[in-house]
Amino acid sequence: WQATGDEVVLTLDPGQAFGTGTHATTSLCLKALAEHFESNHPPQKILDVGTGSGILAMAGAALGAAEVIACDIDSDACQVAAKNVEQNKLSQAITITDGPLDKISGQYDLVLANILAGENIRLAKLLVERLAPQGRLALSGILVEQEQQVLEGSATFPLKRLSTNHQDEWTCIVYQRL
């Protein structure tokens, strides 16, 4: 596969990890990521929560983010992601960790959480704490029928909803920190 125009091509072996880019939730996150890079303030620091194969982290680094933290509580997924990152020669920009979210410090211009709806709700406080002022938060892995629960779970935080996108039976909600 060859890139044409401004496309980015990544080589990926998902192994047992989630994330090939073809699943609707990953596709929705990739679109949210690309839109942020097309904005007036493209992200320099990205946190990819539940990285799986590392596809979202790699896309962020390939598009120009200087620092990407890719975390997943599944150590096997982290090993798969590390191989994919190395294969795509993106190791300088991406750090992979199997540490829990509460052990990750710093604030990020973009936080991607392509995890289950219940986990998006449970981790909402930590996800928002990792957002830099004016940073964006993309929540995916949400079935359409769970969308309202996630919206309600995020309602008390200093967030402005920028978009709600759907593909197949899945939702991706993008917020900006106020």
C-alpha angles and dihedrals in degrees: 000000000000127000116243123198111333097344122132117216120202129187112225139183106180094190106179092334126103120249128070096154093247098086112095094239092053091044091052091051092048089054091049089049093050092048091054090052089051091054127094090261110043112195119263095180121044132182115200109196114198092014097181106175091003094246096136093045091049092048090052093050093044090052091054113273109151096210129028126176113198114192133181130163089219107086091198089058089050090054091050091047091049091054092048092048091050092047090053092047093238099124093113092064102034130070116188122204137173090202118121120261093253089062094055113093134197136051125272136207090222130024117190118195111179093170135115119301092246091053091048088055095043093048097039095110093050093044092052092045089057092054118101116223107287088011121145128239120200114195118191140152085083122137113223091246089056095050095096092051091054092046090052091046090055097041097096096054127090093260136130116206110234099178147346113209130187135202122174105322094333135099135205118193118197120200135180121216113241 
